[in-house]
Amino acid sequence: MRCGTVLAAALALAAACLSGAEAAALPEEQIDCVLNLPVTNGDDLEMRMRENSDFAVTDLDGNGRLELLFLQEMKNGVPETFEGQDNANVQSAWQHIAAIPVYRKLYVYEVSENGKRLDPVAIVFTDDEIDPNLKYPDFAYRDTKRNITYYSVSTLTRVGDAGYRVSIQGVSLQNGGLQIQTLASEFGNYGIYQEQGTPEAVFDHAVDRYGKELSRSAFSSVASDYAAGCEERFRVSIGWRPVQALREAKMQPNGMRTLMLDSWQGFSLEPLKP
């Protein structure tokens, strides 16, 4: 049996473990049940399992029902020719630039309220369609009145050969979708020098979500300013693991359970002092 089919079936039939929205099983129990469910076909999770990506088990909205995230990153590599290509430091700098994704694609699934299926979660962009880099959230903040947790994310993407864009984004799972808003963006280029092996980010300009020009210091405070009205803040950790490891884990006794639990245990929201 293919490992993607196993995982797709397992998560899609989580009803065997959950009694309903009012009594969702503990995450560890959900994973235990998920791995013992029968196999079915036809879910695009099998495609996610074949891709070169990373996965994580989370509860972003804190409703007690697991989410399964997949994040793909596409990179362009080093240009075929570049100035100073015989210099070791220049080569190293280009390798750093080549490691920056030019594009990301995020997929989110969540156990349904009645626990009978795994639902794909719509990705809803309020402005620029830039999938967030949820690998490294800056922090989270909670609107306790509306019971919504927002994640502040700085998404770095490569533009052209040596350009960059940093997008400050607010991400939240609410109203049946993953809501993504780009609050501000910084643009610049990487300087490459023979004397050093890492590129230097050279700031060009920054704009807010309305296109208004921002100073670099104003750009740096956008996320904190946006979260100013929220009562609680958290340091965020998400347990991303390579999908390749999940495919390999299927070949080991309890391997998939161990890896999924490991990912879940890597997810945490640690309260920050006011």
Order of alpha helices (4+ residues) and beta strands (2+ residues): alpha-alpha-alpha-beta-beta-alpha-beta-beta-beta-beta-beta-beta-beta-beta-beta-alpha-alpha-beta-beta-alpha-alpha-beta
